[in-house]
Amino acid sequence: MVTADLLQELMGKAQGRCSYAEARLVHDRSEHVSVLNGDVEDVSAGESEGIGVRARIGGGWGFAATRDISAAGAEVALARALAIAEAQPSAPATPLASAGPPASGHWEGPCEQDPFAISLDERLAHLFAAEEPMRGDERIVRTSASCTAIRTSKAFASTEGAVCTQVLTECGGGIAAVAVGDGELQVRSYPSAHGGHVAAAGWEHVLELDLAGHAGRIAEEAIALLTAPVCPEEITTLVIDAQQVALQVHESIGHALELDRILLGEASYAGTSFVTPADLGSLRYGSELLNVTADATAPGGLGSFGWDDEGVAGKRTPLIAGGVLQATLSNRESAAAVGLQESGGCARAHGFARQPIVRMTNVNLEPGDAGSLADLIADTDHGLYLENNRSWSIDDRRLQFQFACEVGREIRGGELGRLLRNSS
């Protein structure tokens, strides 16, 4: 486990040399195992460790990172960060939004079974048991199963007195089958597309997914989709499964409300945003039934943590209430730029060698009072149920989008009917 002692000493040496400084010591570990068509496809592992230091002089930032985690290495990184901050063009020394009480203590995400303690043989046996039942029909040309484990250990300290450590474990997996016939190709996956489902959890999450228990159904549906009717083009009622809803919320709400995009400070990775600061409290994002929150405290969420990468405690923030935009996702600098007193707690860095920027936590569509999925379908006289994302496209302002799903089903008289292919 990483400790914050070195960083705390480093921040003491930064005092008086800048208006603010912070340091992160990060140890990342990952393992991925996959099987394909009855053979082992991939067994890979990665590991990195280093220190990232950020300093502010006036309104200018400097950042430096090093793999040398000794006291001497950390001091070299601090000196580089200070030099870069000093060299920045003159900018107003605007205050940062508050980080709240200085971060203190230790936090760990949920993990009942350490995924890194599960032997490779056991993981492969689990995957082959899920992949083998999908084989057998000549129309199935590709069968795959995979599992992933990630652990991030972090220590953080700042010149404002923050000192904390945290450990985040992520684990999950999935299966997929590809069927080909009569010039058609169809894919079915479980529990979600593009690699399966990963949660803040241990190996217990992979077991709970019961991949083998769904393998036969996934293969059968892939074959059935080859001859299923094409999804009709019509205006109708849509019921969308949780995995597809999550992606749409992520793309059209989560990214669009990242305040650095809104302020045009970030555009290189996923574009800017159609939202403006003036839209807060007035922009109608959806019907009065739409309520969305950003919640870094949600159990099992990949966006959950004890503190963000600026030492701001994880929090729950209403973003949309009654269909109207109420808040954005922010860090300390962007929050201050729009006059907010406190950071939104959304500063996140990918590894030790990158600066924290605004990235969403768990952005959740809150449940209403319409009941379960079965209740929604029973309440729909005529419509479509769409399941599992197949592809997506979205413009660089997060305004227009197109999503295709693996499978559609007719809803008639409150019941699910025939399969439909190529739904979007």
C-alpha beads as a LAMMPS data file, in Angstrom:
LAMMPS data file: protein, C-alpha beads

424 atoms
423 bonds

1 atom types
1 bond types

-500.0 500.0 xlo xhi
-500.0 500.0 ylo yhi
-500.0 500.0 zlo zhi

Masses

1 110.0

Atoms # bond

1 1 1 0.000 0.000 0.000
2 1 1 1.288 3.491 -0.836
3 1 1 1.796 5.983 1.989
4 1 1 1.610 9.768 2.087
5 1 1 4.625 10.455 4.340
6 1 1 6.933 11.345 1.457
7 1 1 4.327 13.616 -0.122
8 1 1 3.616 15.384 3.148
9 1 1 7.313 16.214 3.513
10 1 1 7.425 17.358 -0.113
11 1 1 4.534 19.761 0.393
12 1 1 6.345 21.236 3.363
13 1 1 9.210 22.075 0.997
14 1 1 6.756 23.646 -1.472
15 1 1 5.366 26.057 1.109
16 1 1 6.346 29.649 0.365
17 1 1 7.519 28.815 -3.160
18 1 1 4.070 28.854 -4.767
19 1 1 0.477 29.778 -4.001
20 1 1 -0.598 26.129 -4.077
21 1 1 0.878 22.694 -4.711
22 1 1 -0.281 19.088 -4.599
23 1 1 1.343 15.719 -5.137
24 1 1 0.015 12.251 -5.938
25 1 1 1.826 8.943 -5.548
26 1 1 -0.012 6.371 -7.667
27 1 1 0.499 2.633 -8.058
28 1 1 -1.577 1.023 -10.827
29 1 1 -1.884 -2.709 -11.447
30 1 1 -4.002 -4.485 -14.071
31 1 1 -4.541 -7.987 -15.434
32 1 1 -6.632 -9.105 -18.398
33 1 1 -7.473 -12.640 -19.523
34 1 1 -9.515 -13.604 -22.582
35 1 1 -10.374 -16.714 -24.578
36 1 1 -11.483 -16.896 -28.202
37 1 1 -12.965 -19.809 -30.160
38 1 1 -11.764 -22.384 -27.668
39 1 1 -8.221 -21.041 -27.294
40 1 1 -6.473 -18.646 -24.960
41 1 1 -6.445 -15.281 -26.718
42 1 1 -4.704 -12.987 -24.254
43 1 1 -3.067 -13.051 -20.848
44 1 1 -1.608 -9.665 -20.045
45 1 1 -0.585 -7.635 -17.033
46 1 1 0.525 -4.079 -16.459
47 1 1 1.973 -2.138 -13.571
48 1 1 3.150 1.431 -13.054
49 1 1 4.162 3.613 -10.130
50 1 1 5.217 7.209 -9.874
51 1 1 4.675 10.674 -8.461
52 1 1 2.898 13.582 -10.129
53 1 1 3.380 17.111 -8.753
54 1 1 1.336 20.169 -9.663
55 1 1 2.118 23.729 -8.565
56 1 1 0.463 27.117 -9.087
57 1 1 2.234 30.465 -9.189
58 1 1 -0.050 33.404 -9.828
59 1 1 -2.525 32.015 -12.331
60 1 1 -0.063 29.663 -14.007
61 1 1 0.157 25.924 -13.456
62 1 1 3.165 23.667 -13.693
63 1 1 3.121 19.872 -13.693
64 1 1 5.870 17.270 -13.613
65 1 1 5.948 13.525 -13.039
66 1 1 8.600 10.961 -12.221
67 1 1 8.970 7.220 -11.764
68 1 1 11.631 7.894 -9.146
69 1 1 9.618 7.657 -5.926
70 1 1 12.528 8.504 -3.651
71 1 1 12.652 11.796 -1.737
72 1 1 15.254 13.074 -4.195
73 1 1 13.115 12.106 -7.188
74 1 1 10.075 13.817 -5.716
75 1 1 12.051 17.009 -5.098
76 1 1 13.244 17.054 -8.706
77 1 1 9.620 16.754 -9.886
78 1 1 8.583 19.590 -7.564
79 1 1 11.380 21.813 -8.878
80 1 1 10.315 21.124 -12.477
81 1 1 6.659 21.845 -11.701
82 1 1 7.615 25.139 -10.042
83 1 1 9.823 26.128 -12.978
84 1 1 7.049 25.388 -15.471
85 1 1 4.519 27.363 -13.425
86 1 1 6.946 30.295 -13.206
87 1 1 7.469 30.218 -16.979
88 1 1 3.763 30.402 -17.819
89 1 1 2.470 33.591 -19.459
90 1 1 1.176 36.104 -16.948
91 1 1 -2.343 35.241 -15.808
92 1 1 -4.569 36.649 -13.056
93 1 1 -3.982 34.986 -9.699
94 1 1 -7.635 34.084 -9.323
95 1 1 -8.485 32.021 -6.244
96 1 1 -9.403 28.362 -6.521
97 1 1 -12.778 27.153 -5.333
98 1 1 -12.689 25.513 -1.937
99 1 1 -11.746 21.863 -1.628
100 1 1 -13.699 21.659 1.610
101 1 1 -12.078 20.323 4.783
102 1 1 -8.524 19.099 4.077
103 1 1 -8.606 15.442 3.040
104 1 1 -7.496 13.177 5.849
105 1 1 -7.472 9.418 6.408
106 1 1 -7.780 6.276 4.317
107 1 1 -10.551 4.978 2.048
108 1 1 -10.969 1.642 0.275
109 1 1 -13.523 0.604 -2.291
110 1 1 -15.448 -2.665 -1.924
111 1 1 -13.607 -5.924 -2.644
112 1 1 -14.702 -9.207 -1.071
113 1 1 -12.473 -11.517 -3.148
114 1 1 -9.116 -10.180 -4.270
115 1 1 -9.100 -10.750 -8.061
116 1 1 -5.302 -10.794 -8.117
117 1 1 -5.348 -13.760 -5.737
118 1 1 -7.395 -15.857 -8.196
119 1 1 -5.025 -18.154 -10.087
120 1 1 -4.692 -17.940 -13.850
121 1 1 -5.894 -21.547 -14.142
122 1 1 -9.063 -20.709 -12.221
123 1 1 -9.755 -17.643 -14.327
124 1 1 -9.218 -19.526 -17.573
125 1 1 -11.438 -22.391 -16.413
126 1 1 -14.168 -19.898 -15.570
127 1 1 -13.919 -18.262 -18.997
128 1 1 -13.828 -21.526 -20.966
129 1 1 -16.897 -22.716 -19.041
130 1 1 -18.705 -19.614 -20.317
131 1 1 -17.315 -19.641 -23.856
132 1 1 -17.702 -23.353 -24.718
133 1 1 -21.551 -23.465 -24.579
134 1 1 -21.722 -20.786 -27.290
135 1 1 -19.892 -23.036 -29.779
136 1 1 -21.420 -25.871 -31.784
137 1 1 -23.554 -24.277 -34.495
138 1 1 -21.641 -23.557 -37.713
139 1 1 -23.353 -20.179 -37.971
140 1 1 -21.526 -19.078 -34.823
141 1 1 -18.126 -17.986 -36.140
142 1 1 -16.686 -16.263 -33.099
143 1 1 -17.095 -16.893 -29.378
144 1 1 -15.241 -15.003 -26.680
145 1 1 -15.081 -14.499 -22.937
146 1 1 -12.908 -12.179 -20.887
147 1 1 -12.247 -10.847 -17.411
148 1 1 -10.357 -7.818 -16.155
149 1 1 -8.942 -6.720 -12.808
150 1 1 -7.570 -3.268 -11.967
151 1 1 -6.255 -1.883 -8.698
152 1 1 -5.192 1.710 -8.081
153 1 1 -3.514 2.756 -4.839
154 1 1 -3.104 6.496 -4.309
155 1 1 -1.581 8.857 -1.787
156 1 1 -2.289 12.599 -1.927
157 1 1 -0.982 15.647 -0.109
158 1 1 -1.284 19.390 -0.653
159 1 1 0.025 22.652 0.743
160 1 1 -3.445 23.193 2.240
161 1 1 -2.880 20.351 4.694
162 1 1 -4.557 17.491 2.841
163 1 1 -3.049 14.054 3.497
164 1 1 -4.960 10.933 2.428
165 1 1 -4.647 7.494 0.860
166 1 1 -7.125 5.308 -0.993
167 1 1 -7.352 1.972 -2.790
168 1 1 -9.765 1.317 -5.652
169 1 1 -10.349 -2.185 -7.057
170 1 1 -12.268 -2.825 -10.285
171 1 1 -13.223 -6.207 -11.697
172 1 1 -15.577 -7.653 -14.277
173 1 1 -16.015 -9.639 -17.447
174 1 1 -18.283 -10.629 -20.288
175 1 1 -19.050 -12.977 -23.178
176 1 1 -19.944 -12.448 -26.830
177 1 1 -21.017 -14.515 -29.836
178 1 1 -20.894 -13.538 -33.512
179 1 1 -23.196 -15.255 -36.000
180 1 1 -22.949 -15.098 -39.809
181 1 1 -25.424 -16.307 -42.440
182 1 1 -27.130 -15.235 -45.680
183 1 1 -24.969 -12.127 -45.969
184 1 1 -25.835 -11.006 -42.443
185 1 1 -23.618 -10.633 -39.364
186 1 1 -25.073 -10.288 -35.877
187 1 1 -23.509 -9.933 -32.435
188 1 1 -24.899 -10.736 -29.002
189 1 1 -23.054 -10.047 -25.797
190 1 1 -23.634 -10.310 -22.067
191 1 1 -23.906 -8.505 -19.721
192 1 1 -22.944 -5.573 -21.928
193 1 1 -21.106 -4.926 -25.150
194 1 1 -17.515 -3.807 -25.669
195 1 1 -15.853 -6.034 -23.090
196 1 1 -18.540 -6.832 -20.560
197 1 1 -19.396 -5.205 -17.250
198 1 1 -16.841 -3.924 -14.750
199 1 1 -17.681 -2.667 -11.257
200 1 1 -15.862 -1.364 -8.214
201 1 1 -15.649 -4.828 -6.687
202 1 1 -13.525 -7.952 -6.522
203 1 1 -13.758 -11.387 -8.165
204 1 1 -17.172 -11.792 -6.555
205 1 1 -18.575 -9.520 -9.278
206 1 1 -17.439 -11.898 -12.034
207 1 1 -19.091 -14.790 -10.196
208 1 1 -22.316 -12.820 -9.734
209 1 1 -22.505 -12.181 -13.486
210 1 1 -22.951 -15.956 -14.053
211 1 1 -21.440 -15.795 -17.532
212 1 1 -21.836 -19.529 -18.178
213 1 1 -25.501 -19.387 -17.221
214 1 1 -26.221 -16.930 -20.040
215 1 1 -23.966 -18.421 -22.729
216 1 1 -26.560 -20.646 -24.406
217 1 1 -29.116 -17.845 -24.656
218 1 1 -26.571 -15.428 -26.133
219 1 1 -25.612 -17.870 -28.912
220 1 1 -29.248 -18.685 -29.684
221 1 1 -30.172 -15.014 -29.963
222 1 1 -27.196 -14.255 -32.224
223 1 1 -28.397 -16.991 -34.593
224 1 1 -32.029 -15.886 -34.382
225 1 1 -31.077 -12.322 -35.295
226 1 1 -29.732 -13.507 -38.667
227 1 1 -33.273 -14.088 -39.925
228 1 1 -35.170 -11.693 -37.665
229 1 1 -37.144 -8.864 -39.319
230 1 1 -35.364 -5.534 -39.678
231 1 1 -36.388 -3.037 -37.019
232 1 1 -39.091 -0.805 -38.539
233 1 1 -38.578 2.921 -39.057
234 1 1 -41.331 4.574 -37.053
235 1 1 -42.197 6.976 -34.268
236 1 1 -43.064 4.818 -31.290
237 1 1 -42.522 4.261 -27.586
238 1 1 -39.003 3.115 -26.712
239 1 1 -38.041 1.140 -23.639
240 1 1 -34.239 1.046 -23.387
241 1 1 -32.239 -1.398 -21.285
242 1 1 -29.950 -0.219 -18.494
243 1 1 -26.664 -0.690 -20.380
244 1 1 -27.800 1.446 -23.314
245 1 1 -29.319 4.088 -21.034
246 1 1 -26.031 4.276 -19.139
247 1 1 -24.123 4.979 -22.355
248 1 1 -26.570 7.657 -23.489
249 1 1 -26.471 9.381 -20.101
250 1 1 -22.666 9.158 -20.151
251 1 1 -22.355 10.696 -23.619
252 1 1 -25.149 13.285 -23.772
253 1 1 -25.268 14.362 -20.127
254 1 1 -22.013 13.353 -18.424
255 1 1 -19.504 14.618 -20.976
256 1 1 -21.693 17.570 -21.939
257 1 1 -21.736 18.825 -18.340
258 1 1 -17.974 18.653 -17.752
259 1 1 -17.278 22.297 -17.033
260 1 1 -13.883 22.450 -18.727
261 1 1 -15.615 21.552 -22.012
262 1 1 -18.289 24.171 -21.398
263 1 1 -15.603 26.819 -20.779
264 1 1 -13.716 25.640 -23.901
265 1 1 -10.695 24.620 -21.866
266 1 1 -10.855 21.019 -23.096
267 1 1 -11.817 19.828 -26.561
268 1 1 -9.121 17.426 -27.720
269 1 1 -10.465 14.171 -26.312
270 1 1 -14.230 14.243 -26.785
271 1 1 -15.147 17.693 -28.044
272 1 1 -16.768 20.675 -26.373
273 1 1 -20.399 21.081 -25.269
274 1 1 -23.642 22.687 -26.356
275 1 1 -24.259 23.752 -22.730
276 1 1 -23.280 27.253 -21.540
277 1 1 -22.900 28.606 -17.981
278 1 1 -25.992 30.743 -18.571
279 1 1 -28.069 27.576 -19.006
280 1 1 -27.922 26.686 -15.306
281 1 1 -31.381 26.815 -13.806
282 1 1 -33.116 27.274 -17.157
283 1 1 -32.075 24.726 -19.809
284 1 1 -34.718 22.034 -20.202
285 1 1 -32.783 18.816 -20.685
286 1 1 -35.837 16.547 -20.689
287 1 1 -39.286 16.024 -19.248
288 1 1 -40.189 16.698 -15.626
289 1 1 -39.528 12.996 -14.972
290 1 1 -35.803 13.410 -15.710
291 1 1 -33.620 13.579 -12.598
292 1 1 -29.872 13.005 -12.876
293 1 1 -27.170 13.061 -10.206
294 1 1 -23.383 12.864 -10.069
295 1 1 -22.611 10.579 -7.154
296 1 1 -19.055 9.640 -6.213
297 1 1 -20.372 7.825 -3.135
298 1 1 -22.487 5.225 -4.981
299 1 1 -21.493 1.681 -3.889
300 1 1 -19.930 -0.310 -6.715
301 1 1 -19.622 2.612 -9.120
302 1 1 -16.516 3.043 -11.249
303 1 1 -16.768 6.762 -10.510
304 1 1 -16.745 6.277 -6.736
305 1 1 -13.859 7.327 -4.505
306 1 1 -13.020 8.775 -1.134
307 1 1 -11.463 11.922 -2.605
308 1 1 -10.930 13.177 -6.132
309 1 1 -7.440 13.988 -7.423
310 1 1 -7.533 17.458 -5.861
311 1 1 -8.400 16.075 -2.432
312 1 1 -12.106 16.952 -2.607
313 1 1 -14.293 14.430 -0.777
314 1 1 -16.627 12.325 -2.911
315 1 1 -20.085 13.861 -3.001
316 1 1 -23.557 13.535 -4.488
317 1 1 -24.681 16.470 -6.655
318 1 1 -28.056 16.899 -8.401
319 1 1 -27.301 17.798 -12.032
320 1 1 -30.807 17.795 -13.492
321 1 1 -33.989 18.101 -11.443
322 1 1 -37.449 17.915 -12.954
323 1 1 -35.842 18.003 -16.394
324 1 1 -34.039 21.330 -15.798
325 1 1 -30.251 21.712 -15.624
326 1 1 -29.098 22.582 -12.097
327 1 1 -25.324 22.003 -11.944
328 1 1 -22.246 20.971 -13.873
329 1 1 -19.258 18.728 -13.182
330 1 1 -16.305 20.805 -12.021
331 1 1 -12.875 20.930 -10.443
332 1 1 -11.496 23.723 -8.263
333 1 1 -10.334 25.964 -11.106
334 1 1 -13.388 25.670 -13.348
335 1 1 -15.788 26.060 -10.413
336 1 1 -14.090 29.317 -9.439
337 1 1 -14.268 30.529 -13.051
338 1 1 -18.077 30.516 -12.921
339 1 1 -18.315 31.939 -9.417
340 1 1 -18.885 28.763 -7.424
341 1 1 -17.544 28.615 -3.888
342 1 1 -16.807 24.865 -3.853
343 1 1 -15.444 22.366 -6.331
344 1 1 -17.795 19.762 -7.720
345 1 1 -15.250 17.084 -6.812
346 1 1 -14.679 15.861 -10.375
347 1 1 -10.914 16.303 -10.807
348 1 1 -9.595 12.974 -12.057
349 1 1 -6.212 11.933 -13.425
350 1 1 -5.378 8.846 -15.457
351 1 1 -2.269 7.555 -13.743
352 1 1 0.544 9.415 -12.027
353 1 1 1.918 11.026 -15.193
354 1 1 -1.137 13.050 -16.165
355 1 1 -2.702 16.136 -14.640
356 1 1 -6.177 15.895 -13.144
357 1 1 -8.885 17.352 -15.360
358 1 1 -12.667 17.459 -15.103
359 1 1 -14.128 13.991 -15.682
360 1 1 -17.462 12.660 -14.570
361 1 1 -18.054 10.544 -11.498
362 1 1 -21.087 8.192 -11.464
363 1 1 -23.665 10.121 -13.490
364 1 1 -26.945 8.374 -12.738
365 1 1 -30.457 8.618 -14.096
366 1 1 -32.473 8.469 -10.892
367 1 1 -35.373 5.974 -10.749
368 1 1 -38.928 7.229 -10.879
369 1 1 -42.082 5.629 -9.569
370 1 1 -43.027 3.694 -12.726
371 1 1 -41.850 0.405 -11.227
372 1 1 -39.630 -2.310 -12.677
373 1 1 -38.650 -3.055 -16.277
374 1 1 -41.480 -5.585 -16.381
375 1 1 -43.868 -2.849 -15.249
376 1 1 -42.665 -0.492 -17.983
377 1 1 -43.185 -3.144 -20.645
378 1 1 -46.592 -4.102 -19.253
379 1 1 -47.591 -0.429 -19.410
380 1 1 -46.607 -0.132 -23.101
381 1 1 -49.295 -1.054 -25.616
382 1 1 -47.174 -0.564 -28.737
383 1 1 -43.423 0.019 -28.787
384 1 1 -39.907 -1.361 -28.921
385 1 1 -37.474 -2.668 -26.312
386 1 1 -33.822 -2.109 -27.281
387 1 1 -30.960 -3.903 -25.563
388 1 1 -27.139 -3.626 -25.453
389 1 1 -25.216 -1.058 -27.426
390 1 1 -23.690 -2.066 -30.752
391 1 1 -22.269 1.248 -31.981
392 1 1 -22.479 4.972 -31.370
393 1 1 -21.657 8.307 -32.957
394 1 1 -21.918 11.771 -31.439
395 1 1 -20.975 15.220 -32.704
396 1 1 -18.203 17.305 -31.153
397 1 1 -20.637 19.461 -29.156
398 1 1 -22.549 16.506 -27.655
399 1 1 -25.759 17.684 -29.321
400 1 1 -26.589 15.126 -32.018
401 1 1 -26.187 11.392 -31.519
402 1 1 -26.879 8.025 -33.102
403 1 1 -26.872 4.705 -31.257
404 1 1 -27.363 1.208 -32.636
405 1 1 -28.343 -1.712 -30.403
406 1 1 -27.639 -5.424 -30.694
407 1 1 -31.240 -6.510 -30.402
408 1 1 -34.723 -5.077 -30.497
409 1 1 -37.994 -6.644 -29.471
410 1 1 -41.508 -5.682 -30.326
411 1 1 -43.815 -4.728 -27.497
412 1 1 -47.454 -5.523 -28.177
413 1 1 -50.198 -5.297 -25.606
414 1 1 -47.726 -4.991 -22.755
415 1 1 -45.736 -8.091 -23.706
416 1 1 -42.431 -8.704 -25.466
417 1 1 -42.808 -10.096 -28.965
418 1 1 -40.531 -11.097 -31.834
419 1 1 -36.849 -10.247 -32.164
420 1 1 -35.846 -7.392 -34.476
421 1 1 -32.402 -6.819 -35.970
422 1 1 -30.392 -3.697 -36.820
423 1 1 -32.233 -1.434 -34.402
424 1 1 -31.076 2.129 -33.805

Bonds

1 1 1 2
2 1 2 3
3 1 3 4
4 1 4 5
5 1 5 6
6 1 6 7
7 1 7 8
8 1 8 9
9 1 9 10
10 1 10 11
11 1 11 12
12 1 12 13
13 1 13 14
14 1 14 15
15 1 15 16
16 1 16 17
17 1 17 18
18 1 18 19
19 1 19 20
20 1 20 21
21 1 21 22
22 1 22 23
23 1 23 24
24 1 24 25
25 1 25 26
26 1 26 27
27 1 27 28
28 1 28 29
29 1 29 30
30 1 30 31
31 1 31 32
32 1 32 33
33 1 33 34
34 1 34 35
35 1 35 36
36 1 36 37
37 1 37 38
38 1 38 39
39 1 39 40
40 1 40 41
41 1 41 42
42 1 42 43
43 1 43 44
44 1 44 45
45 1 45 46
46 1 46 47
47 1 47 48
48 1 48 49
49 1 49 50
50 1 50 51
51 1 51 52
52 1 52 53
53 1 53 54
54 1 54 55
55 1 55 56
56 1 56 57
57 1 57 58
58 1 58 59
59 1 59 60
60 1 60 61
61 1 61 62
62 1 62 63
63 1 63 64
64 1 64 65
65 1 65 66
66 1 66 67
67 1 67 68
68 1 68 69
69 1 69 70
70 1 70 71
71 1 71 72
72 1 72 73
73 1 73 74
74 1 74 75
75 1 75 76
76 1 76 77
77 1 77 78
78 1 78 79
79 1 79 80
80 1 80 81
81 1 81 82
82 1 82 83
83 1 83 84
84 1 84 85
85 1 85 86
86 1 86 87
87 1 87 88
88 1 88 89
89 1 89 90
90 1 90 91
91 1 91 92
92 1 92 93
93 1 93 94
94 1 94 95
95 1 95 96
96 1 96 97
97 1 97 98
98 1 98 99
99 1 99 100
100 1 100 101
101 1 101 102
102 1 102 103
103 1 103 104
104 1 104 105
105 1 105 106
106 1 106 107
107 1 107 108
108 1 108 109
109 1 109 110
110 1 110 111
111 1 111 112
112 1 112 113
113 1 113 114
114 1 114 115
115 1 115 116
116 1 116 117
117 1 117 118
118 1 118 119
119 1 119 120
120 1 120 121
121 1 121 122
122 1 122 123
123 1 123 124
124 1 124 125
125 1 125 126
126 1 126 127
127 1 127 128
128 1 128 129
129 1 129 130
130 1 130 131
131 1 131 132
132 1 132 133
133 1 133 134
134 1 134 135
135 1 135 136
136 1 136 137
137 1 137 138
138 1 138 139
139 1 139 140
140 1 140 141
141 1 141 142
142 1 142 143
143 1 143 144
144 1 144 145
145 1 145 146
146 1 146 147
147 1 147 148
148 1 148 149
149 1 149 150
150 1 150 151
151 1 151 152
152 1 152 153
153 1 153 154
154 1 154 155
155 1 155 156
156 1 156 157
157 1 157 158
158 1 158 159
159 1 159 160
160 1 160 161
161 1 161 162
162 1 162 163
163 1 163 164
164 1 164 165
165 1 165 166
166 1 166 167
167 1 167 168
168 1 168 169
169 1 169 170
170 1 170 171
171 1 171 172
172 1 172 173
173 1 173 174
174 1 174 175
175 1 175 176
176 1 176 177
177 1 177 178
178 1 178 179
179 1 179 180
180 1 180 181
181 1 181 182
182 1 182 183
183 1 183 184
184 1 184 185
185 1 185 186
186 1 186 187
187 1 187 188
188 1 188 189
189 1 189 190
190 1 190 191
191 1 191 192
192 1 192 193
193 1 193 194
194 1 194 195
195 1 195 196
196 1 196 197
197 1 197 198
198 1 198 199
199 1 199 200
200 1 200 201
201 1 201 202
202 1 202 203
203 1 203 204
204 1 204 205
205 1 205 206
206 1 206 207
207 1 207 208
208 1 208 209
209 1 209 210
210 1 210 211
211 1 211 212
212 1 212 213
213 1 213 214
214 1 214 215
215 1 215 216
216 1 216 217
217 1 217 218
218 1 218 219
219 1 219 220
220 1 220 221
221 1 221 222
222 1 222 223
223 1 223 224
224 1 224 225
225 1 225 226
226 1 226 227
227 1 227 228
228 1 228 229
229 1 229 230
230 1 230 231
231 1 231 232
232 1 232 233
233 1 233 234
234 1 234 235
235 1 235 236
236 1 236 237
237 1 237 238
238 1 238 239
239 1 239 240
240 1 240 241
241 1 241 242
242 1 242 243
243 1 243 244
244 1 244 245
245 1 245 246
246 1 246 247
247 1 247 248
248 1 248 249
249 1 249 250
250 1 250 251
251 1 251 252
252 1 252 253
253 1 253 254
254 1 254 255
255 1 255 256
256 1 256 257
257 1 257 258
258 1 258 259
259 1 259 260
260 1 260 261
261 1 261 262
262 1 262 263
263 1 263 264
264 1 264 265
265 1 265 266
266 1 266 267
267 1 267 268
268 1 268 269
269 1 269 270
270 1 270 271
271 1 271 272
272 1 272 273
273 1 273 274
274 1 274 275
275 1 275 276
276 1 276 277
277 1 277 278
278 1 278 279
279 1 279 280
280 1 280 281
281 1 281 282
282 1 282 283
283 1 283 284
284 1 284 285
285 1 285 286
286 1 286 287
287 1 287 288
288 1 288 289
289 1 289 290
290 1 290 291
291 1 291 292
292 1 292 293
293 1 293 294
294 1 294 295
295 1 295 296
296 1 296 297
297 1 297 298
298 1 298 299
299 1 299 300
300 1 300 301
301 1 301 302
302 1 302 303
303 1 303 304
304 1 304 305
305 1 305 306
306 1 306 307
307 1 307 308
308 1 308 309
309 1 309 310
310 1 310 311
311 1 311 312
312 1 312 313
313 1 313 314
314 1 314 315
315 1 315 316
316 1 316 317
317 1 317 318
318 1 318 319
319 1 319 320
320 1 320 321
321 1 321 322
322 1 322 323
323 1 323 324
324 1 324 325
325 1 325 326
326 1 326 327
327 1 327 328
328 1 328 329
329 1 329 330
330 1 330 331
331 1 331 332
332 1 332 333
333 1 333 334
334 1 334 335
335 1 335 336
336 1 336 337
337 1 337 338
338 1 338 339
339 1 339 340
340 1 340 341
341 1 341 342
342 1 342 343
343 1 343 344
344 1 344 345
345 1 345 346
346 1 346 347
347 1 347 348
348 1 348 349
349 1 349 350
350 1 350 351
351 1 351 352
352 1 352 353
353 1 353 354
354 1 354 355
355 1 355 356
356 1 356 357
357 1 357 358
358 1 358 359
359 1 359 360
360 1 360 361
361 1 361 362
362 1 362 363
363 1 363 364
364 1 364 365
365 1 365 366
366 1 366 367
367 1 367 368
368 1 368 369
369 1 369 370
370 1 370 371
371 1 371 372
372 1 372 373
373 1 373 374
374 1 374 375
375 1 375 376
376 1 376 377
377 1 377 378
378 1 378 379
379 1 379 380
380 1 380 381
381 1 381 382
382 1 382 383
383 1 383 384
384 1 384 385
385 1 385 386
386 1 386 387
387 1 387 388
388 1 388 389
389 1 389 390
390 1 390 391
391 1 391 392
392 1 392 393
393 1 393 394
394 1 394 395
395 1 395 396
396 1 396 397
397 1 397 398
398 1 398 399
399 1 399 400
400 1 400 401
401 1 401 402
402 1 402 403
403 1 403 404
404 1 404 405
405 1 405 406
406 1 406 407
407 1 407 408
408 1 408 409
409 1 409 410
410 1 410 411
411 1 411 412
412 1 412 413
413 1 413 414
414 1 414 415
415 1 415 416
416 1 416 417
417 1 417 418
418 1 418 419
419 1 419 420
420 1 420 421
421 1 421 422
422 1 422 423
423 1 423 424
